Every structure is written in structure tokens, then in C-alpha cells.
Amino acid sequence: MKAINSKLPDPFILHNVVSVERNHDSRNGDRYFLNLLLRKSNHSPLYRVSTYVYQPIGQHVLCLPGGLRWKNHVHVTVIISVKNQGYWLKKFIENMSKLYVTTKDPNFSVVIVDFNSTDIDIDGLLKRSSLKRYKIIRKVGHFSRALGLQMGADSVTNRHSIVLLMDLHLSIPNNFIDNVRRRTVERRTTFVPYFLRLNCNYSPSRPNGYWEDQSYGIVGIYKSDFDRIGGMNTKIYKYKWGGEDWELLSRILSHGLEVERFRYPQFFHYFHRRRGTFYKGTVHDRGTVLYYLNIIWQKFIFRRYGKE
């Protein structure tokens, strides 16, 4: 608090520490993300401070890292690519509507790229929802997640806003959009959160599963950075699914952007079976097949030897 008050005309009192996140670097030091509630006196309004600070290795001082300031009102465009996933798309729209009603956040919108779905009235569902800002982009042909996300990003005209590449089958916390803003800084950082992958027959109200640390499909990135790294690879992954997120992550890192990752409380991925017209006409990437086989093998080994 001494360091904070030294930069302010009036002193503040620490009311509560909401969260502290540490990003450790064994060579240079530690970067922290502080989320604090401050007040000027016992009866004054509360002020939220969410900022990055840096502690050089071997020192007991905190510094403000240059060029690492997030924008609390920057627009976020949530992009989803779908085909004949009516049940899950309905849950997604309900989830985003609840987020809007709870937060009253005017600075986010939803873009749905639909590959000729026949199992749901998307227009009617959106009109009946609480969402105020949304767009539907129609595409005829085989489903392509990479192509759909690219089309959604191409529809965003503000290069200094955030595009949030999303998946279906998620339970999204109400503070998710705000957290995307805090961890996405133009020309510096992108946000790729962990989620808890629920096991079969479990739900957010009765969770049981594991933290998914090998999935990179949910990405928050500034539109200018997304364009600079080349966007989605629609040449290789136009009619493939699986692997496009890993390939995108590789280019994010090769262009000098950092990837902010942490285990996000109440961010769940529902169990679902990979059947139906969603995948017709697509080819599953061999690397992703091996990835899921590896998960099955690890679970088998744990169940057989984990308690010994």
C-alpha cells in the first residue's frame, strides 16, 4: 500500500484482496496480477484496482511493467462456429444472455457463424434472448471451425478491440468477459484459459473432472494481433478439425506474444459425445486422435496404479 499511495494524491486503505496471481520466471523475477478493493475511509465507496506488478529476482521492490496496461472498456467480440448443434447453441445463447443481464456490460457482442444448421431457429432464439448486440453469418457447405472463426474475425472492423474465439459445450462465468479484458493487452499478451473438463453425468452444480491443460481452443486476442499473425490457418484446417488451436498457439508465440493461462474457477466444459452431422464432411487431424488416445491411456494407468 505504501507503493500505491506514493503515486496517489490521497491515501487509500486496503479493503480486501480479491485475488493475486503469480507468473514465475526463474531467471528474471516474478510478475503478479493484483486484484484489490481499496477505500479512502471506513464509509467511502470501494475502488477496484486490477494491475500488473513486477518483482525483479532477488529484490524486495515492486515495479510497474511498461506497456502492460489493460483497457477496462475495450469491446470484446465473442465468436462461435456451429453446424447442427441446436441444444448446445441454445445453452450458449442462454449463458451469454445471463452474463449480459448480470453485468449490464454494453461493450461485448456475439458473432455466430452458422454452416446451414437445420435443427434450430437461430434468428428467433437470438431475438427472444436478452442479448442486444449480435450477428449471424451464414455459410453453406461442410463445417469448418477454422474457417468459421476466421469469417467471424473478418467481420470485426475495430482493429483495437478483442476477438474471443470460443467453443460450444461450456459453462461461462459471469465475470468471464471482464477477465478476458484484464489479461489481453495489445501487442503483448493473449488469454488462453484452462477449463475443468467434466466427466460423464456431472454438471457445474455437481462437478467432477480434471483441469484440461492441453486444450487451446479458447483464445482472447486483439484483432490487430490476430491479423498480424495471419489469423486461422484455413488452408490446412479448412476441412479438418483438431490441431487448428495448437497451430494458432505456435504462431502466437513465434510472433513474440505472451500467453496468459490460469485455472479459471467455475469455467466448465460439459461432457459430450462426438457424433452427429456437426462433423460430417470433415477430417479429424491425426495428432488430435493421438492426443485423445493418450488421455485414455493416462486414465487407465492412473486407475490401475495410481493408488499404489
FENDA-V681499 format. One record per residue. RES is the residue in one small letter. PHI is phi as a letter, one per 30 degrees, with the letter a starting at -180 (none if undefined). BURIAL is 1 if it has 9 or more other C-alpha atoms within 8 Angstrom, else 0. Layout:
res={RES RES}
phi={PHI PHI}
burial={BURIAL BURIAL}
This chain:
res={m k a i n s k l p d p f i l h n v v s v e r n h d s r n g d r y f l n l l l r k s n h s p l y r v s t y v y q p i g q h v l c l p g g l r w k n h v h v t v i i s v k n q g y w l k k f i e n m s k l y v t t k d p n f s v v i v d f n s t d i d i d g l l k r s s l k r y k i i r k v g h f s r a l g l q m g a d s v t n r h s i v l l m d l h l s i p n n f i d n v r r r t v e r r t t f v p y f l r l n c n y s p s r p n g y w e d q s y g i v g i y k s d f d r i g g m n t k i y k y k w g g e d w e l l s r i l s h g l e v e r f r y p q f f h y f h r r r g t f y k g t v h d r g t v l y y l n i i w q k f i f r r y g k e}
phi={none d d d d d c c d c d c c d c a c d a b c c c d b d c c k c c c c c b b c c b d a d c d d d b c b b a c b b c e d i c c b c c c d d i b c c c d b d d c c d c b b b a h b e d d d d d d d d d d d d d d d d c h d d c b b b c c c c c h d b c a c d e d d d d d d d d c b a b c c c b c k d d b d d d d d d d d d d d d c d d c c c c c d c c d i c c c d d c d d d d d d d c c b e i b b b c b d d b c d d d e i c b e d b d a l a d d c c c b d c b c a d e d d e d d d j i d d d d d c d b c b j j d d d d d d e d e d d c i d d c d b a d d d i c c c d d a c c b j d e c d i c c d d d d d e d d d d d d d d d d d d d d d b d c d}
burial={0 0 0 0 1 0 0 0 0 0 0 1 1 1 1 0 1 0 0 1 0 0 0 0 0 0 0 0 1 1 1 1 1 1 1 1 1 1 1 1 0 0 0 0 0 0 0 0 1 1 0 1 1 1 1 1 1 0 0 0 0 1 0 0 0 0 0 0 0 1 0 0 0 1 1 1 1 1 1 1 1 1 1 1 1 1 0 1 1 1 0 1 1 1 1 1 1 1 1 1 0 0 0 0 0 0 0 1 1 1 1 1 1 1 1 1 1 0 0 0 0 0 0 0 1 1 0 0 1 1 1 0 0 1 0 1 1 0 0 0 0 1 1 1 1 1 1 1 1 1 1 1 1 0 0 1 0 0 0 0 1 1 1 1 1 1 1 0 1 1 1 1 0 1 0 0 1 0 0 1 1 1 1 1 1 1 0 1 1 1 1 1 1 1 1 1 1 1 1 0 0 1 1 0 0 0 0 0 0 0 1 1 0 0 0 1 1 1 1 1 1 1 1 1 1 1 0 0 1 0 1 1 1 1 0 0 1 1 1 1 1 1 1 1 1 1 1 1 1 0 1 1 1 0 0 0 1 1 1 1 0 0 1 0 0 1 1 1 1 1 1 0 0 0 0 0 0 1 1 0 0 1 0 1 1 0 0 1 1 0 0 0 0 0 0 0 0 0 0 0 1 1 0 0 0 0 0 0}
